Amino acid sequence: MNKILDQFATKYKSVLITGGTGFMGKNLAPLLQNAGVDVTAVGRNYDLTDWQKTQKLFRLKKYDLIIHGAAFQGAGDFTILYPADQFFKNNLIHTHVLEAWKRHQPTARLVGIGSTCSYPGNLPVLSETDYFTGPLHPSVETYGLTKCVMQQGIKAYKKQYGLKGTTVAFATLFGPHDEFDLARSHVVSALVQKFCDAVRDGTSEVEIWGDGTQTRELIYIDDQITGLLMTCEYDGELINIGSGVETQISDLAETIKRLSGFKGDLVYNTNRFVGVKRKVLNIDKAKNLFGWTTANKMHTLEEALQKTIAWYRENEQ
């Protein structure tokens, strides 16, 4: 990480991070700042659905790199409950950011944070050539569509105006500063919260959504950031950054149970929302171009879960 970070800081002196007060930004911003990068990380203080506020942000200073992670989103059944809000707000956010990029920061590179939700919903293994090629999974189709629009928008602005940048699709992230509200959290943070709170409260059971056979590809936030830094010079249309490893939810639950010290029972609820049954990113392109996962040391799942549990207990309980 240190070598990759040093190389990044030499190239990019001023970085704008939209969605920079959320999970990714809270981990990325201080890392870059400690390396001497001038970081502007914004969240709800700059409402990017407002064109005037978006322009104000893009006129603040000259940026070398824009990491566009802002989105109206949530985990679990959030995508099912608020499809219209996601469509309206996210399309405004992406349209405003891309137009402000062209008007006010045309020399800056822009990296848009994509989503595996934008891949066809019937594919278990997701390669970049599959993006935007078929119907999305019904549980995430609106949010996934808005990320497709963002990716196509970046492509269009590059083609017409000669701008530079790409879209990066990540696996399911977890780690410190994740969302630990059960109504909005992803699978790892939800399970960490459930098991740690059960240990604290002396609860005898922990509920797991689904039957446990569904799988997810998980990536620790520090590894994701390393991948992001490695791909900032990439100028193709899309690139996947993941671990390339599927984890069955029952195995994940048993591991967190053990690491948290929970001694009770697991109860699988097949009536709860589970989303896509299986998906994993094909990361061959990143491996071949940047040595992703081979030139950089990845955390093991157990190492990453131990760090996440420790952080949760210290900061959230």
Steps between C-alpha positions, in 0.01 A plus 500: 500500500775750594672483161169525314391792719829685450473464123141625513589804716775598257252509213187639668549802725135608529215248517123549523298213651122519459323285753816561698340504844366145462662160547759523224581866556554464874771242427644654183517871589728476806726252321554745214535798732772325698683448171495876433205511259262798518166321544155654463255238630134600488173337596160642578655844555505521119166385361596378155137481390522882504673631187612827659657322798670252270655782299615673818683185605666459161616862503656489847852417377685313228483122541733243347264210567128464574386182672124497452340279762191703589169313471165464671512139609451246776531127557248226571154583369578874467525460122150350489341759730633815330535435125357834385717700741806310380415563137435872546781588738776284355444607142511865611820438697680328213382744233603802706841358590590407142388833357688691773807287424486605135434867571724567799761221536574369149866425580413281799462124468167362626452155647136404547420239763280245325308204635460128441126576504543629145592157365231269356317335787522147363881478485695345790842607367527863389750607232536857374369398157172394665426848639185662364414194290182365659218542754611587852391308809151624602611573856755761389393589148436872559820567691698286257352689205610836642856365531479383138394854406800639688739263322351580160514870586872483581551318170302767313682796657836340427402437138358845427726723709825304524481462878685227689366245748325170557246309707605249766268222619573364848399186683305527828704726730537476875720634778535798740248784453258270319127557546397312815134598492317172434253681276778613265795267558649242265544138598834515687423808708151368577637168625783664696247721675261213570763268645688763702178639643379149581821434696462829685131449577514127575260416215459130427425522125614697196282519190659453157305612193446224244595135522874570511580349161513834319850630430671840490840619388645705784785750502651683798497879472882535514535259208231683307684829548822340375314383189351845449841666518644245257232567239491881499719514187283248315302664221280213379123489540475275806716288726414252776673507838415213732647206684387249238386271784143404589401454863188310597294694752478204738881481505523874554254480790687213664830689472360819653332291770835349594699823483242695701477234772128439455391164650133493404304366205466619141145528366461519122195699385412409141222759493740795511654687206820347360530653150717327240575137579858506375744742338876544472715735292740383233816695594729374222524843333629671816738211563646525153521879486611588853594178675190536719501242785847385393707820531316601818436298816131435566349452845365156572130496581574407861755782542256752358211376714712519815585863424138583423371339821763681707412834341128448553543415865721802559297754303138388457390295799 
